[in-house]
Amino acid sequence: MDIAREGLEAWRAGDFETIEEILDPNVEWHATEPGEWDCHGRDDVMQTLRERHEQGFAKGDLQFQDGGADAVIVIAHPSEVGGPDWPDETVTVMKFRGDRVVSMQDYRTEAEALAAAGQT
């Protein structure tokens, strides 16, 4: 959980170098539905994080929960920053291998993410 919080603080500060260090080179980030939002590899993820930072999403409120062994659940409320075109809630299960994020999977609700992480 400390690594996830460190990454969040780096993102809020625009410190993309620190974020790159905690992402595995082959990290995958999958949206709630497969498609154009999916990211394959560190460069792809970094591009999306930079775009979201420029759009102001780094200012949004995020909550962290334990996701079990080597996982953290991050709850965001994109519509609070991006307006009504964005979902009210997006929940990401981040999985780690050692000190690196190896995958991120977005879910529509906290309940879906908890079930996927085996936390229900």
N, CA, C and O atoms as CSV, one atom per row, in Angstrom:
chain,resi,resn,atom,element,x,y,z
A,1,MET,N,N,0.826,-1.185,0.000
A,1,MET,CA,C,0.000,0.000,0.000
A,1,MET,C,C,0.878,1.260,0.000
A,1,MET,O,O,0.503,2.283,-0.572
A,2,ASP,N,N,2.040,1.176,0.641
A,2,ASP,CA,C,2.947,2.331,0.670
A,2,ASP,C,C,3.417,2.720,-0.727
A,2,ASP,O,O,3.539,3.904,-1.040
A,3,ILE,N,N,3.682,1.716,-1.564
A,3,ILE,CA,C,4.131,2.010,-2.923
A,3,ILE,C,C,3.016,2.700,-3.706
A,3,ILE,O,O,3.273,3.648,-4.448
A,4,ALA,N,N,1.789,2.233,-3.545
A,4,ALA,CA,C,0.650,2.860,-4.232
A,4,ALA,C,C,0.481,4.303,-3.778
A,4,ALA,O,O,0.250,5.190,-4.600
A,5,ARG,N,N,0.593,4.540,-2.493
A,5,ARG,CA,C,0.471,5.917,-1.980
A,5,ARG,C,C,1.612,6.800,-2.491
A,5,ARG,O,O,1.399,7.963,-2.833
A,6,GLU,N,N,2.819,6.239,-2.540
A,6,GLU,CA,C,3.971,6.976,-3.068
A,6,GLU,C,C,3.720,7.360,-4.531
A,6,GLU,O,O,4.012,8.481,-4.948
A,7,GLY,N,N,3.180,6.420,-5.292
A,7,GLY,CA,C,2.858,6.696,-6.688
A,7,GLY,C,C,1.813,7.775,-6.841
A,7,GLY,O,O,1.922,8.630,-7.720
A,8,LEU,N,N,0.788,7.745,-5.984
A,8,LEU,CA,C,-0.259,8.770,-6.019
A,8,LEU,C,C,0.315,10.142,-5.714
A,8,LEU,O,O,0.027,11.113,-6.415
A,9,GLU,N,N,1.119,10.222,-4.682
A,9,GLU,CA,C,1.707,11.515,-4.325
A,9,GLU,C,C,2.615,12.034,-5.439
A,9,GLU,O,O,2.642,13.233,-5.719
A,10,ALA,N,N,3.352,11.130,-6.068
A,10,ALA,CA,C,4.202,11.532,-7.194
A,10,ALA,C,C,3.333,12.046,-8.340
A,10,ALA,O,O,3.665,13.058,-8.958
A,11,TRP,N,N,2.231,11.364,-8.630
A,11,TRP,CA,C,1.325,11.784,-9.697
A,11,TRP,C,C,0.735,13.155,-9.402
A,11,TRP,O,O,0.686,14.019,-10.277
A,12,ARG,N,N,0.287,13.352,-8.165
A,12,ARG,CA,C,-0.285,14.660,-7.771
A,12,ARG,C,C,0.738,15.783,-7.978
A,12,ARG,O,O,0.381,16.900,-8.353
A,13,ALA,N,N,2.010,15.472,-7.729
A,13,ALA,CA,C,3.075,16.474,-7.844
A,13,ALA,C,C,3.621,16.585,-9.274
A,13,ALA,O,O,4.467,17.435,-9.555
A,14,GLY,N,N,3.141,15.735,-10.161
A,14,GLY,CA,C,3.674,15.750,-11.525
A,14,GLY,C,C,5.051,15.129,-11.630
A,14,GLY,O,O,5.787,15.408,-12.577
A,15,ASP,N,N,5.413,14.285,-10.664
A,15,ASP,CA,C,6.715,13.616,-10.631
A,15,ASP,C,C,6.609,12.284,-11.378
A,15,ASP,O,O,6.497,11.221,-10.767
A,16,PHE,N,N,6.645,12.362,-12.694
A,16,PHE,CA,C,6.439,11.173,-13.510
A,16,PHE,C,C,7.626,10.218,-13.477
A,16,PHE,O,O,7.468,9.029,-13.753
A,17,GLU,N,N,8.796,10.715,-13.148
A,17,GLU,CA,C,9.973,9.857,-13.039
A,17,GLU,C,C,9.789,8.821,-11.928
A,17,GLU,O,O,10.123,7.649,-12.104
A,18,THR,N,N,9.260,9.259,-10.791
A,18,THR,CA,C,9.019,8.337,-9.678
A,18,THR,C,C,7.979,7.293,-10.066
A,18,THR,O,O,8.118,6.118,-9.726
A,19,ILE,N,N,6.943,7.716,-10.772
A,19,ILE,CA,C,5.909,6.761,-11.196
A,19,ILE,C,C,6.520,5.702,-12.117
A,19,ILE,O,O,6.262,4.509,-11.955
A,20,GLU,N,N,7.322,6.140,-13.075
A,20,GLU,CA,C,7.955,5.193,-14.003
A,20,GLU,C,C,8.749,4.129,-13.263
A,20,GLU,O,O,8.770,2.968,-13.671
A,21,GLU,N,N,9.405,4.524,-12.171
A,21,GLU,CA,C,10.237,3.593,-11.411
A,21,GLU,C,C,9.421,2.482,-10.758
A,21,GLU,O,O,9.937,1.383,-10.557
A,22,ILE,N,N,8.164,2.743,-10.424
A,22,ILE,CA,C,7.370,1.716,-9.743
A,22,ILE,C,C,6.515,0.888,-10.715
A,22,ILE,O,O,5.844,-0.056,-10.296
A,23,LEU,N,N,6.537,1.233,-11.995
A,23,LEU,CA,C,5.791,0.464,-12.986
A,23,LEU,C,C,6.703,-0.552,-13.664
A,23,LEU,O,O,7.778,-0.204,-14.152
A,24,ASP,N,N,6.274,-1.792,-13.690
A,24,ASP,CA,C,6.983,-2.819,-14.431
A,24,ASP,C,C,6.995,-2.428,-15.910
A,24,ASP,O,O,6.005,-1.875,-16.389
A,25,PRO,N,N,8.066,-2.690,-16.645
A,25,PRO,CA,C,8.096,-2.326,-18.070
A,25,PRO,C,C,6.944,-2.930,-18.871
A,25,PRO,O,O,6.514,-2.350,-19.868
A,26,ASN,N,N,6.445,-4.087,-18.446
A,26,ASN,CA,C,5.369,-4.771,-19.168
A,26,ASN,C,C,4.008,-4.630,-18.483
A,26,ASN,O,O,3.114,-5.447,-18.700
A,27,VAL,N,N,3.855,-3.597,-17.661
A,27,VAL,CA,C,2.603,-3.389,-16.939
A,27,VAL,C,C,1.424,-3.327,-17.914
A,27,VAL,O,O,1.542,-2.810,-19.025
A,28,GLU,N,N,0.296,-3.861,-17.475
A,28,GLU,CA,C,-0.945,-3.817,-18.248
A,28,GLU,C,C,-1.985,-3.067,-17.428
A,28,GLU,O,O,-2.081,-3.252,-16.214
A,29,TRP,N,N,-2.768,-2.217,-18.100
A,29,TRP,CA,C,-3.860,-1.497,-17.437
A,29,TRP,C,C,-5.087,-1.689,-18.309
A,29,TRP,O,O,-5.147,-1.206,-19.440
A,30,HIS,N,N,-6.060,-2.401,-17.766
A,30,HIS,CA,C,-7.265,-2.718,-18.522
A,30,HIS,C,C,-8.452,-1.930,-17.988
A,30,HIS,O,O,-8.702,-1.883,-16.784
A,31,ALA,N,N,-9.169,-1.318,-18.906
A,31,ALA,CA,C,-10.359,-0.545,-18.571
A,31,ALA,C,C,-11.508,-1.491,-18.215
A,31,ALA,O,O,-11.379,-2.711,-18.324
A,32,THR,N,N,-12.613,-0.920,-17.794
A,32,THR,CA,C,-13.773,-1.736,-17.431
A,32,THR,C,C,-14.264,-2.569,-18.609
A,32,THR,O,O,-14.770,-3.676,-18.421
A,33,GLU,N,N,-14.118,-2.045,-19.812
A,33,GLU,CA,C,-14.460,-2.754,-21.046
A,33,GLU,C,C,-13.216,-2.762,-21.924
A,33,GLU,O,O,-12.548,-1.734,-22.041
A,34,PRO,N,N,-12.888,-3.889,-22.543
A,34,PRO,CA,C,-11.726,-3.917,-23.443
A,34,PRO,C,C,-11.895,-2.902,-24.575
A,34,PRO,O,O,-12.987,-2.721,-25.114
A,35,GLY,N,N,-10.787,-2.248,-24.919
A,35,GLY,CA,C,-10.853,-1.294,-26.017
A,35,GLY,C,C,-9.750,-0.269,-25.965
A,35,GLY,O,O,-8.651,-0.534,-25.478
A,36,GLU,N,N,-10.061,0.911,-26.478
A,36,GLU,CA,C,-9.059,1.957,-26.656
A,36,GLU,C,C,-8.455,2.471,-25.349
A,36,GLU,O,O,-7.368,3.048,-25.372
A,37,TRP,N,N,-9.118,2.282,-24.225
A,37,TRP,CA,C,-8.601,2.771,-22.941
A,37,TRP,C,C,-7.535,1.841,-22.364
A,37,TRP,O,O,-6.803,2.236,-21.457
A,38,ASP,N,N,-7.436,0.617,-22.875
A,38,ASP,CA,C,-6.444,-0.317,-22.356
A,38,ASP,C,C,-5.027,0.174,-22.655
A,38,ASP,O,O,-4.764,0.760,-23.705
A,39,CYS,N,N,-4.125,-0.077,-21.710
A,39,CYS,CA,C,-2.720,0.323,-21.861
A,39,CYS,C,C,-1.848,-0.925,-21.783
A,39,CYS,O,O,-2.038,-1.781,-20.919
A,40,HIS,N,N,-0.885,-1.012,-22.708
A,40,HIS,CA,C,0.012,-2.158,-22.774
A,40,HIS,C,C,1.452,-1.664,-22.682
A,40,HIS,O,O,2.009,-1.142,-23.648
A,41,GLY,N,N,2.038,-1.838,-21.509
A,41,GLY,CA,C,3.424,-1.416,-21.297
A,41,GLY,C,C,3.512,-0.078,-20.582
A,41,GLY,O,O,2.567,0.710,-20.557
A,42,ARG,N,N,4.673,0.145,-20.009
A,42,ARG,CA,C,4.929,1.338,-19.201
A,42,ARG,C,C,4.696,2.628,-19.983
A,42,ARG,O,O,4.080,3.557,-19.459
A,43,ASP,N,N,5.175,2.706,-21.222
A,43,ASP,CA,C,5.015,3.946,-22.000
A,43,ASP,C,C,3.555,4.296,-22.201
A,43,ASP,O,O,3.171,5.460,-22.088
A,44,ASP,N,N,2.739,3.300,-22.497
A,44,ASP,CA,C,1.306,3.496,-22.704
A,44,ASP,C,C,0.642,3.998,-21.412
A,44,ASP,O,O,-0.147,4.942,-21.433
A,45,VAL,N,N,0.973,3.353,-20.297
A,45,VAL,CA,C,0.409,3.760,-19.003
A,45,VAL,C,C,0.843,5.189,-18.670
A,45,VAL,O,O,0.032,6.000,-18.223
A,46,MET,N,N,2.120,5.491,-18.890
A,46,MET,CA,C,2.621,6.833,-18.575
A,46,MET,C,C,1.925,7.898,-19.416
A,46,MET,O,O,1.628,8.982,-18.914
A,47,GLN,N,N,1.665,7.608,-20.672
A,47,GLN,CA,C,0.966,8.566,-21.520
A,47,GLN,C,C,-0.424,8.865,-20.955
A,47,GLN,O,O,-0.832,10.024,-20.889
A,48,THR,N,N,-1.146,7.824,-20.551
A,48,THR,CA,C,-2.473,8.015,-19.973
A,48,THR,C,C,-2.398,8.793,-18.664
A,48,THR,O,O,-3.214,9.684,-18.430
A,49,LEU,N,N,-1.435,8.471,-17.811
A,49,LEU,CA,C,-1.296,9.185,-16.535
A,49,LEU,C,C,-0.965,10.658,-16.761
A,49,LEU,O,O,-1.460,11.520,-16.035
A,50,ARG,N,N,-0.142,10.950,-17.750
A,50,ARG,CA,C,0.164,12.351,-18.073
A,50,ARG,C,C,-1.094,13.083,-18.557
A,50,ARG,O,O,-1.353,14.217,-18.154
A,51,GLU,N,N,-1.868,12.427,-19.421
A,51,GLU,CA,C,-3.107,13.036,-19.920
A,51,GLU,C,C,-4.077,13.313,-18.775
A,51,GLU,O,O,-4.661,14.393,-18.696
A,52,ARG,N,N,-4.244,12.336,-17.895
A,52,ARG,CA,C,-5.173,12.514,-16.762
A,52,ARG,C,C,-4.679,13.615,-15.817
A,52,ARG,O,O,-5.481,14.353,-15.244
A,53,HIS,N,N,-3.373,13.720,-15.661
A,53,HIS,CA,C,-2.816,14.783,-14.824
A,53,HIS,C,C,-3.139,16.144,-15.433
A,53,HIS,O,O,-3.575,17.057,-14.731
A,54,GLU,N,N,-2.924,16.276,-16.741
A,54,GLU,CA,C,-3.218,17.542,-17.431
A,54,GLU,C,C,-4.704,17.893,-17.357
A,54,GLU,O,O,-5.065,19.069,-17.332
A,55,GLN,N,N,-5.564,16.876,-17.322
A,55,GLN,CA,C,-7.008,17.089,-17.241
A,55,GLN,C,C,-7.469,17.399,-15.815
A,55,GLN,O,O,-8.645,17.691,-15.600
A,56,GLY,N,N,-6.564,17.341,-14.846
A,56,GLY,CA,C,-6.890,17.703,-13.467
A,56,GLY,C,C,-7.292,16.569,-12.558
A,56,GLY,O,O,-7.639,16.803,-11.401
A,57,PHE,N,N,-7.255,15.337,-13.052
A,57,PHE,CA,C,-7.715,14.219,-12.237
A,57,PHE,C,C,-6.813,13.923,-11.042
A,57,PHE,O,O,-7.243,13.245,-10.109
A,58,ALA,N,N,-5.581,14.411,-11.046
A,58,ALA,CA,C,-4.677,14.194,-9.906
A,58,ALA,C,C,-5.182,14.915,-8.656
A,58,ALA,O,O,-4.764,14.598,-7.543
A,59,LYS,N,N,-6.075,15.878,-8.839
A,59,LYS,CA,C,-6.629,16.613,-7.697
A,59,LYS,C,C,-7.786,15.868,-7.042
A,59,LYS,O,O,-8.212,16.234,-5.946
A,60,GLY,N,N,-8.298,14.830,-7.693
A,60,GLY,CA,C,-9.454,14.103,-7.183
A,60,GLY,C,C,-9.146,13.297,-5.936
A,60,GLY,O,O,-7.996,12.958,-5.656
A,61,ASP,N,N,-10.198,13.000,-5.199
A,61,ASP,CA,C,-10.080,12.209,-3.977
A,61,ASP,C,C,-9.927,10.732,-4.334
A,61,ASP,O,O,-10.689,10.205,-5.144
A,62,LEU,N,N,-8.954,10.072,-3.736
A,62,LEU,CA,C,-8.743,8.649,-3.921
A,62,LEU,C,C,-8.699,7.967,-2.566
A,62,LEU,O,O,-8.125,8.490,-1.610
A,63,GLN,N,N,-9.310,6.796,-2.497
A,63,GLN,CA,C,-9.241,5.991,-1.282
A,63,GLN,C,C,-8.528,4.688,-1.600
A,63,GLN,O,O,-8.648,4.155,-2.703
A,64,PHE,N,N,-7.791,4.185,-0.630
A,64,PHE,CA,C,-7.031,2.951,-0.792
A,64,PHE,C,C,-7.572,1.887,0.150
A,64,PHE,O,O,-7.940,2.171,1.290
A,65,GLN,N,N,-7.612,0.649,-0.350
A,65,GLN,CA,C,-7.986,-0.496,0.476
A,65,GLN,C,C,-7.012,-1.627,0.203
A,65,GLN,O,O,-6.435,-1.729,-0.879
A,66,ASP,N,N,-6.845,-2.470,1.206
A,66,ASP,CA,C,-6.037,-3.671,1.034
A,66,ASP,C,C,-6.765,-4.591,0.064
A,66,ASP,O,O,-7.956,-4.855,0.225
A,67,GLY,N,N,-6.050,-5.076,-0.937
A,67,GLY,CA,C,-6.634,-5.975,-1.923
A,67,GLY,C,C,-6.166,-7.406,-1.762
A,67,GLY,O,O,-6.314,-8.216,-2.677
A,68,GLY,N,N,-5.605,-7.723,-0.615
A,68,GLY,CA,C,-5.085,-9.069,-0.414
A,68,GLY,C,C,-3.605,-9.118,-0.733
A,68,GLY,O,O,-2.940,-8.086,-0.816
A,69,ALA,N,N,-3.100,-10.319,-0.908
A,69,ALA,CA,C,-1.670,-10.516,-1.174
A,69,ALA,C,C,-1.255,-9.786,-2.439
A,69,ALA,O,O,-1.770,-10.068,-3.521
A,70,ASP,N,N,-0.333,-8.857,-2.308
A,70,ASP,CA,C,0.260,-8.141,-3.441
A,70,ASP,C,C,-0.735,-7.341,-4.271
A,70,ASP,O,O,-0.555,-7.206,-5.481
A,71,ALA,N,N,-1.777,-6.811,-3.644
A,71,ALA,CA,C,-2.757,-6.003,-4.387
A,71,ALA,C,C,-3.267,-4.849,-3.529
A,71,ALA,O,O,-3.351,-4.940,-2.305
A,72,VAL,N,N,-3.602,-3.765,-4.217
A,72,VAL,CA,C,-4.201,-2.593,-3.578
A,72,VAL,C,C,-5.411,-2.195,-4.413
A,72,VAL,O,O,-5.370,-2.248,-5.642
A,73,ILE,N,N,-6.468,-1.802,-3.753
A,73,ILE,CA,C,-7.677,-1.338,-4.429
A,73,ILE,C,C,-7.742,0.173,-4.275
A,73,ILE,O,O,-7.667,0.695,-3.162
A,74,VAL,N,N,-7.884,0.879,-5.401
A,74,VAL,CA,C,-7.925,2.339,-5.405
A,74,VAL,C,C,-9.298,2.780,-5.930
A,74,VAL,O,O,-9.706,2.413,-7.032
A,75,ILE,N,N,-9.991,3.569,-5.120
A,75,ILE,CA,C,-11.333,4.041,-5.466
A,75,ILE,C,C,-11.259,5.511,-5.839
A,75,ILE,O,O,-10.759,6.336,-5.075
A,76,ALA,N,N,-11.765,5.828,-7.033
A,76,ALA,CA,C,-11.766,7.207,-7.532
A,76,ALA,C,C,-13.191,7.608,-7.922
A,76,ALA,O,O,-14.061,6.764,-8.136
A,77,HIS,N,N,-13.395,8.919,-8.007
A,77,HIS,CA,C,-14.691,9.471,-8.399
A,77,HIS,C,C,-14.460,10.483,-9.524
A,77,HIS,O,O,-14.489,11.693,-9.296
A,78,PRO,N,N,-14.231,9.975,-10.748
A,78,PRO,CA,C,-13.842,10.839,-11.871
A,78,PRO,C,C,-14.830,11.956,-12.198
A,78,PRO,O,O,-14.413,13.031,-12.629
A,79,SER,N,N,-16.113,11.729,-12.004
A,79,SER,CA,C,-17.097,12.762,-12.354
A,79,SER,C,C,-16.944,14.014,-11.492
A,79,SER,O,O,-17.354,15.098,-11.905
A,80,GLU,N,N,-16.357,13.877,-10.296
A,80,GLU,CA,C,-16.143,15.045,-9.432
A,80,GLU,C,C,-15.165,16.031,-10.072
A,80,GLU,O,O,-15.228,17.229,-9.798
A,81,VAL,N,N,-14.272,15.542,-10.912
A,81,VAL,CA,C,-13.283,16.389,-11.577
A,81,VAL,C,C,-13.658,16.620,-13.041
A,81,VAL,O,O,-13.635,17.750,-13.528
A,82,GLY,N,N,-14.002,15.533,-13.734
A,82,GLY,CA,C,-14.226,15.587,-15.176
A,82,GLY,C,C,-15.635,15.938,-15.608
A,82,GLY,O,O,-15.881,16.190,-16.787
A,83,GLY,N,N,-16.567,15.955,-14.660
A,83,GLY,CA,C,-17.943,16.288,-14.996
A,83,GLY,C,C,-18.782,15.058,-15.310
A,83,GLY,O,O,-18.321,13.925,-15.173
A,84,PRO,N,N,-20.029,15.298,-15.738
A,84,PRO,CA,C,-20.994,14.203,-15.889
A,84,PRO,C,C,-20.679,13.199,-16.993
A,84,PRO,O,O,-21.287,12.129,-17.029
A,85,ASP,N,N,-19.756,13.509,-17.885
A,85,ASP,CA,C,-19.383,12.543,-18.919
A,85,ASP,C,C,-18.496,11.428,-18.373
A,85,ASP,O,O,-18.273,10.421,-19.046
A,86,TRP,N,N,-17.993,11.605,-17.162
A,86,TRP,CA,C,-17.121,10.611,-16.530
A,86,TRP,C,C,-17.933,9.817,-15.510
A,86,TRP,O,O,-18.932,10.318,-14.995
A,87,PRO,N,N,-17.513,8.574,-15.209
A,87,PRO,CA,C,-18.255,7.760,-14.235
A,87,PRO,C,C,-18.189,8.348,-12.826
A,87,PRO,O,O,-17.232,9.031,-12.462
A,88,ASP,N,N,-19.233,8.065,-12.044
A,88,ASP,CA,C,-19.245,8.505,-10.647
A,88,ASP,C,C,-18.171,7.793,-9.838
A,88,ASP,O,O,-17.560,8.375,-8.941
A,89,GLU,N,N,-17.951,6.529,-10.167
A,89,GLU,CA,C,-16.967,5.737,-9.434
A,89,GLU,C,C,-16.197,4.851,-10.408
A,89,GLU,O,O,-16.773,4.253,-11.317
A,90,THR,N,N,-14.902,4.778,-10.201
A,90,THR,CA,C,-14.047,3.825,-10.890
A,90,THR,C,C,-13.122,3.229,-9.842
A,90,THR,O,O,-12.531,3.948,-9.036
A,91,VAL,N,N,-13.005,1.919,-9.861
A,91,VAL,CA,C,-12.187,1.234,-8.863
A,91,VAL,C,C,-11.142,0.397,-9.589
A,91,VAL,O,O,-11.459,-0.391,-10.480
A,92,THR,N,N,-9.896,0.586,-9.190
A,92,THR,CA,C,-8.786,-0.103,-9.846
A,92,THR,C,C,-8.112,-1.056,-8.869
A,92,THR,O,O,-7.759,-0.679,-7.752
A,93,VAL,N,N,-7.942,-2.294,-9.313
A,93,VAL,CA,C,-7.167,-3.261,-8.537
A,93,VAL,C,C,-5.762,-3.254,-9.125
A,93,VAL,O,O,-5.549,-3.634,-10.277
A,94,MET,N,N,-4.806,-2.812,-8.308
A,94,MET,CA,C,-3.395,-2.760,-8.713
A,94,MET,C,C,-2.690,-3.979,-8.114
A,94,MET,O,O,-2.767,-4.224,-6.910
A,95,LYS,N,N,-2.004,-4.735,-8.970
A,95,LYS,CA,C,-1.260,-5.904,-8.493
A,95,LYS,C,C,0.233,-5.636,-8.607
A,95,LYS,O,O,0.712,-5.024,-9.561
A,96,PHE,N,N,0.939,-6.114,-7.609
A,96,PHE,CA,C,2.377,-5.876,-7.493
A,96,PHE,C,C,3.158,-7.168,-7.557
A,96,PHE,O,O,2.680,-8.224,-7.143
A,97,ARG,N,N,4.358,-7.070,-8.078
A,97,ARG,CA,C,5.364,-8.123,-7.975
A,97,ARG,C,C,6.576,-7.420,-7.393
A,97,ARG,O,O,7.221,-6.614,-8.064
A,98,GLY,N,N,6.879,-7.726,-6.151
A,98,GLY,CA,C,7.951,-6.995,-5.467
A,98,GLY,C,C,7.552,-5.546,-5.304
A,98,GLY,O,O,6.479,-5.248,-4.779
A,99,ASP,N,N,8.408,-4.644,-5.751
A,99,ASP,CA,C,8.156,-3.201,-5.622
A,99,ASP,C,C,7.551,-2.593,-6.874
A,99,ASP,O,O,7.495,-1.369,-6.992
A,100,ARG,N,N,7.098,-3.411,-7.807
A,100,ARG,CA,C,6.610,-2.885,-9.084
A,100,ARG,C,C,5.151,-3.241,-9.335
A,100,ARG,O,O,4.695,-4.336,-9.008
A,101,VAL,N,N,4.438,-2.297,-9.917
A,101,VAL,CA,C,3.067,-2.540,-10.361
A,101,VAL,C,C,3.146,-3.334,-11.661
A,101,VAL,O,O,3.797,-2.905,-12.613
A,102,VAL,N,N,2.483,-4.494,-11.704
A,102,VAL,CA,C,2.513,-5.332,-12.909
A,102,VAL,C,C,1.183,-5.333,-13.655
A,102,VAL,O,O,1.134,-5.636,-14.848
A,103,SER,N,N,0.097,-4.990,-12.947
A,103,SER,CA,C,-1.188,-4.913,-13.642
A,103,SER,C,C,-2.145,-4.008,-12.878
A,103,SER,O,O,-2.062,-3.840,-11.661
A,104,MET,N,N,-3.059,-3.434,-13.659
A,104,MET,CA,C,-4.141,-2.622,-13.108
A,104,MET,C,C,-5.399,-2.985,-13.882
A,104,MET,O,O,-5.391,-3.035,-15.112
A,105,GLN,N,N,-6.464,-3.234,-13.162
A,105,GLN,CA,C,-7.740,-3.565,-13.788
A,105,GLN,C,C,-8.804,-2.645,-13.201
A,105,GLN,O,O,-8.985,-2.584,-11.984
A,106,ASP,N,N,-9.507,-1.930,-14.079
A,106,ASP,CA,C,-10.571,-1.033,-13.639
A,106,ASP,C,C,-11.903,-1.777,-13.550
A,106,ASP,O,O,-12.193,-2.670,-14.346
A,107,TYR,N,N,-12.703,-1.383,-12.558
A,107,TYR,CA,C,-14.046,-1.910,-12.366
A,107,TYR,C,C,-15.002,-0.739,-12.169
A,107,TYR,O,O,-14.589,0.358,-11.793
A,108,ARG,N,N,-16.265,-0.983,-12.426
A,108,ARG,CA,C,-17.276,0.078,-12.302
A,108,ARG,C,C,-17.608,0.411,-10.854
A,108,ARG,O,O,-17.958,1.548,-10.537
A,109,THR,N,N,-17.497,-0.589,-9.973
A,109,THR,CA,C,-17.889,-0.375,-8.582
A,109,THR,C,C,-16.894,-1.027,-7.636
A,109,THR,O,O,-16.112,-1.898,-8.017
A,110,GLU,N,N,-16.950,-0.580,-6.402
A,110,GLU,CA,C,-16.123,-1.158,-5.358
A,110,GLU,C,C,-16.470,-2.637,-5.151
A,110,GLU,O,O,-15.582,-3.462,-4.940
A,111,ALA,N,N,-17.758,-2.964,-5.212
A,111,ALA,CA,C,-18.193,-4.351,-5.016
A,111,ALA,C,C,-17.593,-5.264,-6.076
A,111,ALA,O,O,-17.139,-6.362,-5.754
A,112,GLU,N,N,-17.583,-4.829,-7.344
A,112,GLU,CA,C,-16.994,-5.634,-8.419
A,112,GLU,C,C,-15.503,-5.853,-8.172
A,112,GLU,O,O,-14.997,-6.963,-8.336
A,113,ALA,N,N,-14.806,-4.793,-7.777
A,113,ALA,CA,C,-13.366,-4.887,-7.540
A,113,ALA,C,C,-13.058,-5.809,-6.350
A,113,ALA,O,O,-12.135,-6.622,-6.413
A,114,LEU,N,N,-13.822,-5.678,-5.288
A,114,LEU,CA,C,-13.610,-6.538,-4.116
A,114,LEU,C,C,-13.838,-8.003,-4.468
A,114,LEU,O,O,-13.086,-8.874,-4.029
A,115,ALA,N,N,-14.870,-8.275,-5.256
A,115,ALA,CA,C,-15.145,-9.648,-5.671
A,115,ALA,C,C,-13.998,-10.190,-6.521
A,115,ALA,O,O,-13.565,-11.328,-6.339
A,116,ALA,N,N,-13.514,-9.373,-7.444
A,116,ALA,CA,C,-12.418,-9.796,-8.316
A,116,ALA,C,C,-11.132,-10.045,-7.532
A,116,ALA,O,O,-10.340,-10.918,-7.885
A,117,ALA,N,N,-10.932,-9.279,-6.476
A,117,ALA,CA,C,-9.732,-9.425,-5.654
A,117,ALA,C,C,-9.896,-10.502,-4.586
A,117,ALA,O,O,-8.976,-10.755,-3.808
A,118,GLY,N,N,-11.074,-11.139,-4.550
A,118,GLY,CA,C,-11.331,-12.188,-3.565
A,118,GLY,C,C,-11.515,-11.653,-2.167
A,118,GLY,O,O,-11.221,-12.341,-1.190
A,119,GLN,N,N,-12.004,-10.421,-2.064
A,119,GLN,CA,C,-12.156,-9.758,-0.768
A,119,GLN,C,C,-13.604,-9.715,-0.285
A,119,GLN,O,O,-13.917,-8.965,0.639
A,120,THR,N,N,-14.495,-10.504,-0.893
A,120,THR,CA,C,-15.900,-10.468,-0.455
A,120,THR,C,C,-16.249,-11.698,0.334
A,120,THR,O,O,-17.386,-11.842,0.784
